[in-house]
């Protein structure tokens, strides 16, 4: 028994009254609960394991893991503490230093979660990258970050080997399942099942401002940017996990996101474990029956998912859900793309509970706008700002908040919350551009209604949001240009019933190449291999040339508008771009 709440307390959600929380809010509420005083050392790795064990929860399950092959493992908080100590010691012995970047390039295997904690414990910066990334997506990000080590598994090692010569800063590749493998120079095996567990490791005395996690995210121009987070982000992640996801001591929590993306670290590692919550991880792809079976078997009570996943479930109808006993579910939340009202209504029908939309970004590090437990959900709305976050819809001309409700503008946030990014890696100009008139600009457009609920309108840039994953058009266009047949390229968003948006490419061919379905398929696969299945164009239109402005910049908007049935707009002004 780990539950400490009475039945009466259980009926109440953690946040209690939103209005009361707004009044007199202070992040010190979280700091006090975590037993942390400003100026004290603060290490996320220690907080996720040692602190929880000190609370008497060493024997409580932390990770209930299931692999794609049906294998199961359970790790307690005590296991996580000792194993992450062991990883920290191994990395230190390998000569890795605090503040160096250590990349996690792993499927959702237990080693990913344990190494994440271990890296933070020895003071290095974790750089999680999605294991479906191809060589080019991987090398761009490792090169930019000057990454010193990559932790990976056998199946992904060939990709790392092929790009290694281009990465002068990369000294060590750690393989977590190297059995039977002939390792090369600079490659080491780390088998957590045989590595001695370590009772004590001198935890790196990070402060709230010490860099912790580096997450790459895509923008309109240039290659992806590394959003630099700090150990102090824990304060926001701890409290939002409590108040928005409503995590309670006897919950079994499931977050669908891969830690290659920020949801998978902020709420797939840090948020739940800093609260001492048991989480279940399923290391396999989507399947309605597989997912429902997992919820049933594991008794999932809080589920953090995404609109695309919900739309995929909807295709199988509510009956598919009703074939399982999903009565353990208590609270549902979603993130990453607009959550359409139909999905909220459908979830009431299928699960007897609404999905609560939450809005945030890689850069914000934590949920900043959301629908709260115990507060009426307005289907289609993202909800209200988290207490402690000042959010407004800004007039795009003046960057002052709109005074009347219902007017479209850019979502701005007042800087200063604990988990805000502290910069983009190697890119101070890109960071400076995110701030105007004292606001951090999200780059998303929205309205606010008279009750203070935010409604998403669209992005303010050319970034493509496919199934909750951001894809930078520049990255796709650069990959397309590497194909021998491609002379010019542009990538834009095209509407899609499940993924909301998919990548559509416009390509002008070099002389001597003939457009056709074979070439289309070949180019698609070329991008898939270099970047990822997510960034692969779902359609390629072969065109004679691409629309450009006078300075030669490709006008993606002209290509995008017809896909959405929108007017192209005034071309003469576009030409002035
Ligand atoms: C972008 C951030 C941090 C969450 C995972 C994605 C879009 C996010 C919502 C939502 C409409 C949303 C925005 C945002 N987005 N949540 N609830 N409704 N749009 O993090 O990869 O940095 O993407 O995703 O456009 O800026 P990310």
Boltz pocket constraint, residues with backbone or C-beta under 6 A from the ligand:
constraints:
  - pocket:
      binder: B
      contacts: [[A, 217], [A, 262], [A, 263], [A, 334], [A, 335], [A, 336], [A, 337], [A, 338], [A, 339], [A, 357], [A, 358], [A, 359], [A, 360], [A, 361], [A, 362], [A, 363], [A, 382], [A, 442], [A, 443], [A, 444], [A, 456], [A, 459], [A, 465], [A, 468], [A, 469], [A, 470]]
      max_distance: 6.0
